[in-house]
Amino acid sequence: MDFAFVSGNPALDLAGTVGSRRSRPVDALTGSADLERWVAECDGLPDHVSADATTFEAALRLREAVYRLALDRILGRPFDPDSLEVVNDAAAGPVPTIELSDSGLRTSGDLTAALTQIARSAITVLADADARLKECGRADCTRIYLDRSRGARRTWCGMEECGNRVKAAAYRARKRSS
Ligand SMILES: [Zn+2]
């Protein structure tokens, strides 16, 4: 399965690895190998991490906590205390190392360091009162993203992921009715 990095924040992208959360959840991280690939593909995280059963579980716990807190933000309700604890605990660890060379920036560290980095970016975005968190406008998607567009008019998590699908469905519906 291809991963989508459209949420504008690595923690929200991680939360978005489960789609259709309210109907038939589809989980893109079915095992350690998926998680390793997701971390490698995510900008700003180490390219080579290995996950075992424990760190895989920790990643899923962090993912669900981030999702819950982001949803709390969107719905304007207080943060869920258990999820706060998960994210805050994860954020307390050592972060990945970055190095500069002629070939650019290299990020290294293990999976725990990657999770720390993700938890920190979750905290940064969730603490920002001006951050415009939204849920994708396609009813079944449930992906949460950070709307950085001018005037905050973005409706979809991504055009490719959802916008075009909704537009195509609307087009088909119009065609049927005419
Ligand atoms: Zn979407």
Boltz pocket constraint, residues with backbone or C-beta under 6 A from the ligand:
constraints:
  - pocket:
      binder: B
      contacts: [[A, 136], [A, 137], [A, 138], [A, 141], [A, 142], [A, 143], [A, 156], [A, 157], [A, 158], [A, 161], [A, 162]]
      max_distance: 6.0
